[in-house]
Amino acid sequence: MKHIYVQKIKQTILMLIVLISANLISGVCKAADNDRQKVLKIYNWADYIDEDLLTEFPVWYKEQTGEEISIVYQVFDMTEVMYTKIAMGHEDFDLACPTQAIMQRMIHQNLLLPIGRDFGTTPNYLNNISPFIQDRLDDFSANGMNAADYAVPYMWGTSGILYNTKHISAEEANSWGCMWNPKNKGKMLMKDSYWDAYNMAAVYGYRDEIAAGKRTVYSVTNDHTPADFAMVEEQLKALKPNLAGWEADFGKEMMTKGEIWFCYAWGGDAVWAIEEAAEVGVSLEYVVPQEGSNIWFDGWVIPKYAKNTKAASYFLNFICQPEIALRNMDVSGYSSAVATSEIKDALVDSTLEETVNASYFFGPGNDSLKINSIQYPDSSVVARCAIINDFLDKNDEMLELWSRSKGDNLFGGMTIMIIVVFVLLAVFIILRFAKKQKGKRKRQAKNRKR
């Protein structure tokens, strides 16, 4: 019961923070309601777009529509924060970029608006998305809603192990077992993401069954049976003592400085880290372990409380142009879901020795490309990976499992959160009181003049 109580407190605190923050800025927003149709509010991951595009899009938009637009751009570092602001705080973002699991949840909870595809004389660049990614999005259709009408895939990749070749061999890194090996205690980091942790623990825990053909990577990741939950919890509790910590985004930087030996990583972060580390003489490599892993994608959606769906749809069309997709790839290190010949031709590197079978992504005739194998893994790697679905009606159960697995070492952070909540609440009350007093003084002054 303690774990359930802690989790409910956390959820309540997060909701209070979101709602109080929303109330604090509501007065400012209401004053600008009349101009809202000239504003596009975007909520995205940090370092996930070429920010020069935020000034270029208004020019392009006016060329296409004759209308003025300005952009308000905000970032987040955890997809749960984005979801909470929209689902509980009813924030009026016109565009948000959730992971595929949160995207699936938002579809199930009817939190999205359809994306417009009528662009007049402007070409429809949304058709540039690879069928490989589009097919996986289609699997999220529910409640009579076609997922493709409510989301546009943005970036995609794999999850694996980023390792320092000075300390970890390629052979050792090729198995998730290195995460549980006592000799590596205190030398590794794990993503603070229960979806990723569940997939890794399930794939490793059921490795023998998968190898024997009794189960698949997809089934152990997404069946969510009581037996699966119990096994994953056991694995995660055994993992915890080995970890130097849980991280949301700083692991890649620690790897570039040689401060840890290896970490659970997303492919795009690995691309960035390998390049950065090489500049300071640190040798890093990335591998998708032999037992299997996951393929993920992030996508753009128009949340239910959006105010400018037209500009939002045009923005999605804008960033699906090949030259724009390449710029966003260059900034983030991740692979765009756009799969045109321009993308392929720009990324082919004749100096590479190994080739990749990327016909699954770019289509027939692309089974021997000299292209970055982290950004575009070989079809043999893709075959041992699966998409992670959301836990949906079992999400509370998963959160309780996650809390128990991490040991509920949350009270220090919770204390800080509680203090922040009360500070925000105090500020809100003071501002409201000051506003009322100002209005009262104005009314008194008018009465005296009369």
C-alpha positions in Angstrom: 0.0 0.0 0.0 2.9 2.3 0.7 3.9 2.2 -3.0 0.4 3.0 -4.2 0.2 5.9 -1.7 3.5 7.3 -2.8 2.5 7.1 -6.5 -0.8 8.8 -5.8 0.9 11.6 -4.0 3.3 12.1 -6.9 0.5 12.3 -9.4 -1.4 14.7 -7.2 1.6 17.0 -6.8 2.3 16.9 -10.5 -1.3 17.8 -11.3 -1.2 20.7 -8.7 2.0 22.1 -10.2 0.5 22.0 -13.7 -2.8 23.5 -12.7 -1.3 26.3 -10.6 1.2 27.1 -13.4 -1.7 27.3 -15.8 -3.7 29.6 -13.5 -0.7 31.9 -13.0 -0.4 32.6 -16.7 -4.1 32.5 -17.6 -4.6 36.2 -17.0 -1.9 37.0 -19.6 -3.2 34.5 -22.1 -6.8 35.8 -21.8 -5.7 39.3 -22.7 -4.3 37.9 -26.0 -7.2 35.7 -27.0 -8.2 37.8 -29.9 -4.8 37.3 -31.5 -4.5 33.6 -30.8 -5.3 32.6 -34.4 -2.1 34.4 -35.3 0.0 32.3 -32.9 1.2 28.7 -33.3 2.1 27.1 -29.9 4.6 24.2 -30.2 5.7 21.8 -27.5 8.7 19.7 -28.3 11.7 17.8 -26.9 14.8 19.9 -26.3 17.4 19.8 -29.0 15.0 18.1 -31.4 14.6 20.6 -34.2 16.7 23.2 -36.2 15.4 26.2 -34.3 16.2 28.5 -37.3 13.1 26.8 -38.8 11.0 28.6 -36.2 11.7 31.9 -37.9 11.6 30.5 -41.4 8.2 28.9 -41.1 6.2 32.1 -40.7 7.7 33.4 -43.9 6.9 30.2 -45.7 3.4 30.1 -44.2 2.6 33.6 -45.4 3.8 32.6 -48.9 1.4 29.7 -48.9 -1.6 31.2 -47.2 -1.2 35.0 -47.2 -1.6 34.9 -43.4 0.6 36.1 -40.6 1.8 33.7 -37.9 4.1 33.9 -35.0 5.5 30.9 -33.0 5.6 30.3 -29.3 8.0 27.4 -28.7 8.4 25.4 -25.5 10.4 22.3 -24.7 10.2 19.3 -22.3 12.6 16.5 -21.3 10.1 13.9 -20.2 7.1 12.8 -22.3 5.0 12.4 -19.1 5.3 16.1 -18.4 4.0 16.9 -21.9 1.1 14.5 -21.4 0.1 15.8 -18.0 0.1 19.4 -19.1 -2.3 18.5 -21.9 -4.5 15.8 -20.3 -4.8 17.5 -16.8 -3.9 21.1 -17.4 -5.8 21.5 -20.7 -2.9 23.5 -22.2 -3.7 24.9 -25.6 -0.6 23.7 -27.5 -1.3 23.5 -31.2 1.4 20.9 -31.7 3.1 18.4 -29.4 5.7 15.6 -30.0 5.0 12.6 -27.8 6.6 9.1 -27.9 4.6 6.4 -29.7 3.3 5.0 -26.4 2.0 8.3 -25.2 0.6 8.9 -28.7 -1.3 5.7 -28.4 -2.6 6.7 -25.0 -3.8 10.1 -26.3 -5.7 8.4 -29.2 -7.4 6.0 -26.7 -8.3 8.9 -24.5 -9.6 11.1 -27.3 -7.1 13.9 -26.6 -6.2 14.6 -30.2 -7.7 16.5 -33.2 -7.4 15.4 -36.8 -4.6 16.8 -38.9 -5.6 18.8 -41.9 -4.4 17.6 -45.3 -5.9 20.2 -47.6 -3.0 22.6 -48.4 -4.5 24.2 -51.4 -1.9 24.6 -54.1 0.9 23.6 -51.7 2.2 20.0 -52.3 1.3 17.5 -49.6 4.7 16.5 -48.2 3.1 14.3 -45.5 3.2 11.5 -48.0 7.0 11.4 -47.7 6.8 9.3 -44.5 8.2 5.8 -44.8 5.6 3.0 -45.0 7.7 1.1 -42.5 7.0 3.8 -39.8 3.5 4.5 -41.1 2.4 0.8 -40.7 3.5 0.9 -37.1 1.5 4.0 -36.5 -1.6 2.4 -38.1 -1.4 -0.3 -35.4 -2.5 2.4 -32.8 -5.8 3.0 -34.5 -8.6 2.7 -31.9 -12.1 3.8 -31.0 -13.0 4.3 -34.7 -10.0 6.7 -35.0 -7.5 6.1 -37.8 -4.2 6.8 -36.1 -2.7 8.2 -39.4 -5.4 11.0 -39.3 -4.1 12.1 -35.9 -0.3 11.8 -35.9 2.6 12.4 -38.2 5.8 10.4 -37.4 8.8 12.6 -36.9 12.0 10.7 -35.8 12.6 7.0 -35.1 15.3 4.7 -34.0 16.4 1.8 -31.8 17.4 1.4 -28.2 20.6 -0.3 -27.2 23.9 0.0 -25.3 26.3 2.9 -25.8 29.7 1.7 -24.4 33.3 2.9 -23.9 35.5 0.5 -25.9 38.3 1.0 -23.3 36.3 -0.7 -20.6 33.7 -2.9 -22.3 34.3 -5.3 -25.2 32.0 -5.5 -28.2 31.2 -9.1 -27.2 30.1 -8.1 -23.7 28.0 -5.1 -24.9 26.2 -7.4 -27.3 24.1 -8.8 -24.5 21.8 -7.1 -22.0 23.5 -9.3 -19.4 26.3 -6.7 -19.0 23.7 -4.5 -17.2 23.3 -7.3 -14.5 27.0 -8.3 -14.4 28.4 -7.5 -10.8 31.8 -6.5 -12.2 30.1 -3.4 -13.8 28.5 -2.2 -10.6 28.4 1.6 -10.4 29.7 2.0 -14.0 26.4 2.3 -15.9 23.3 4.4 -16.2 19.7 3.4 -17.1 17.0 5.5 -18.8 14.4 6.8 -16.3 11.7 5.4 -18.5 9.5 2.6 -17.4 8.6 1.7 -21.0 12.3 1.2 -21.9 13.1 -0.5 -18.6 10.2 -3.0 -19.0 11.2 -3.9 -22.6 14.8 -4.5 -21.7 14.0 -6.5 -18.6 11.4 -8.6 -20.4 13.6 -9.3 -23.4 16.5 -10.3 -21.2 14.4 -12.3 -18.7 12.7 -14.3 -21.4 15.8 -14.6 -23.6 15.7 -18.4 -23.6 12.0 -18.6 -24.5 12.5 -16.1 -27.3 15.5 -18.1 -28.6 13.5 -21.3 -28.5 10.7 -19.7 -30.5 8.2 -20.0 -27.6 7.7 -16.3 -27.4 8.6 -13.2 -29.4 10.2 -9.9 -28.5 6.8 -8.2 -29.2 4.8 -10.6 -27.0 7.1 -10.3 -24.0 7.1 -6.5 -24.4 3.4 -6.0 -24.9 1.4 -8.9 -23.4 1.6 -7.4 -19.9 0.4 -10.6 -18.1 0.7 -10.9 -14.3 3.5 -13.4 -14.8 5.3 -11.0 -17.1 4.9 -8.1 -14.6 6.3 -10.3 -11.8 9.3 -11.4 -13.8 10.1 -7.9 -15.0 9.9 -6.6 -11.4 12.3 -9.3 -10.2 14.7 -8.4 -13.0 14.6 -4.6 -12.3 15.1 -5.1 -8.6 18.2 -7.2 -9.3 19.4 -4.5 -11.7 19.1 -1.5 -9.4 22.2 -2.2 -7.2 24.4 -2.2 -10.3 23.3 1.2 -11.5 25.2 4.5 -10.9 21.8 6.1 -11.4 18.7 6.7 -13.6 18.9 9.5 -16.2 16.6 11.3 -18.6 19.1 13.1 -20.8 22.6 13.5 -19.2 23.9 10.0 -19.8 25.2 10.8 -23.2 27.2 13.7 -21.9 28.8 11.5 -19.1 29.7 9.0 -21.8 31.5 11.6 -23.9 33.6 12.5 -20.8 34.5 8.9 -20.0 32.8 9.2 -16.6 30.8 5.9 -16.9 31.5 2.8 -18.9 28.2 2.3 -20.6 24.5 3.2 -20.6 21.2 2.4 -22.0 20.8 4.7 -25.0 18.6 5.8 -27.9 20.2 5.5 -31.3 20.2 9.3 -32.0 21.8 10.1 -28.7 24.4 7.5 -29.5 25.2 9.1 -32.9 25.7 12.5 -31.2 27.8 11.0 -28.3 30.1 9.0 -30.5 30.9 12.1 -32.6 31.4 14.3 -29.6 33.5 11.8 -27.7 35.8 11.3 -30.7 36.8 14.9 -30.6 38.2 14.5 -27.1 39.8 11.1 -27.7 37.1 8.9 -26.1 36.1 5.9 -28.1 32.4 5.0 -28.0 30.4 2.4 -29.9 26.7 1.5 -30.0 25.0 -1.9 -30.3 21.5 -3.4 -30.2 22.0 -6.5 -28.0 21.5 -9.9 -29.5 18.5 -10.8 -27.3 16.5 -8.0 -29.0 15.3 -4.5 -28.1 12.7 -2.0 -29.3 12.1 0.3 -32.2 10.5 3.6 -31.2 9.2 6.7 -33.0 8.1 10.1 -31.9 5.4 11.9 -33.8 3.6 15.2 -34.0 0.0 15.5 -32.9 -2.6 18.3 -32.5 -3.9 18.2 -28.9 -7.6 18.5 -28.2 -7.3 22.0 -26.8 -5.4 23.5 -29.7 -6.5 26.9 -31.1 -4.8 26.9 -34.4 -5.2 23.6 -36.3 -4.6 25.2 -39.7 -1.2 26.6 -38.9 -0.3 23.3 -37.1 -1.1 21.2 -40.1 0.9 23.5 -42.4 3.9 23.3 -40.0 3.8 19.5 -40.2 3.7 19.7 -44.0 6.6 22.1 -43.9 8.9 19.9 -41.8 8.2 16.8 -44.0 10.0 18.4 -46.9 13.2 16.4 -47.5 15.6 19.4 -47.1 13.9 20.4 -43.9 14.0 16.8 -42.6 17.7 16.6 -43.3 18.3 19.8 -41.3 16.5 18.4 -38.3 18.4 15.1 -38.5 21.7 17.1 -38.6 20.8 19.0 -35.4 19.4 16.0 -33.4 21.4 13.0 -34.6 18.1 11.1 -35.0 16.7 9.5 -38.2 13.7 11.3 -39.8 10.6 9.3 -40.7 10.8 10.9 -44.1 12.1 8.3 -46.6 12.6 10.1 -50.0 15.4 9.5 -52.4 16.8 13.0 -51.4 17.3 11.7 -47.8 19.0 8.5 -48.9 21.3 10.2 -51.4 22.3 12.8 -48.9 23.3 10.2 -46.2 25.0 7.6 -48.3 28.7 7.6 -47.4 31.0 5.8 -49.9 33.9 5.8 -47.3 32.1 3.3 -45.2 33.2 -0.4 -45.5 30.1 -2.2 -44.3 26.7 -2.0 -46.1 23.2 -2.0 -44.6 20.0 -3.6 -45.9 17.6 -0.7 -45.5 15.1 -1.8 -48.1 12.5 -2.1 -45.3 12.7 1.7 -44.9 13.7 3.1 -48.3 12.0 0.4 -50.4 13.2 -2.3 -52.9 16.7 -1.9 -54.3 18.2 -0.5 -51.1 19.5 -3.7 -49.6 23.2 -2.8 -49.8 23.6 0.9 -48.7 26.7 2.4 -47.3 24.9 4.4 -44.7 25.2 4.9 -40.9 24.1 1.6 -39.3 23.0 3.3 -36.1 20.6 5.7 -37.8 19.5 3.0 -40.3 20.1 -0.4 -38.7 20.3 -3.5 -40.9 17.1 -5.4 -41.5 18.5 -8.3 -39.4 18.7 -5.9 -36.4 15.2 -4.6 -37.0 13.9 -8.2 -37.1 14.8 -8.7 -33.4 13.1 -5.4 -32.2 9.5 -4.6 -31.4 7.4 -1.4 -30.9 6.6 -0.7 -27.3 2.8 -0.2 -26.8 1.5 1.9 -23.9 0.2 0.0 -20.8 -3.2 1.7 -21.1 -5.6 0.3 -18.5 -2.6 -1.4 -16.8 -0.6 1.9 -16.5 -1.3 2.3 -12.7 -0.2 -1.2 -12.1 3.0 -0.5 -14.1 3.7 2.7 -12.2 3.4 0.8 -8.9 5.8 -1.8 -10.2 8.2 0.9 -11.3 8.1 2.6 -7.9 8.8 -0.6 -6.1 11.6 -1.5 -8.5 13.3 1.8 -8.0 13.0 1.5 -4.3 10.8 4.5 -3.7 13.8 6.7 -3.1 11.6 9.6 -3.9 11.0 11.4 -0.6 13.8 14.0 -1.0 12.6 14.9 -4.4 9.0 14.9 -3.2 9.8 17.3 -0.4 11.2 19.7 -2.9 8.2 19.3 -5.1 5.8 20.0 -2.2 7.8 23.2 -1.3 7.6 24.3 -4.9 3.8 23.7 -5.0 3.2 25.8 -1.9 5.5 28.6 -3.1 3.6 28.7 -6.4 0.3 28.6 -4.5 1.5 31.5 -2.3 2.6 33.5 -5.3 -0.7 32.8 -7.0 -2.7 34.0 -4.0 -0.6 37.1 -3.6 -1.0 38.0 -7.2 -4.7 37.5 -7.1 -4.9 39.6 -3.9 -2.8 42.4 -5.4 -5.0 42.4 -8.6 -8.2 42.6 -6.5 -6.7 45.5 -4.4 -5.7 47.3 -7.5 -9.2 47.0 -8.9 -10.7 48.1 -5.6 -8.5 51.2 -5.5 -9.5 52.1 -9.1 -13.2 51.7 -8.2 -12.8 53.9 -5.2 -11.0 56.6 -7.2 -13.9 56.6 -9.7 -16.4 56.9 -7.0 -14.6 59.9 -5.5 -14.6 61.6 -8.9 -18.3 61.2 -9.1 
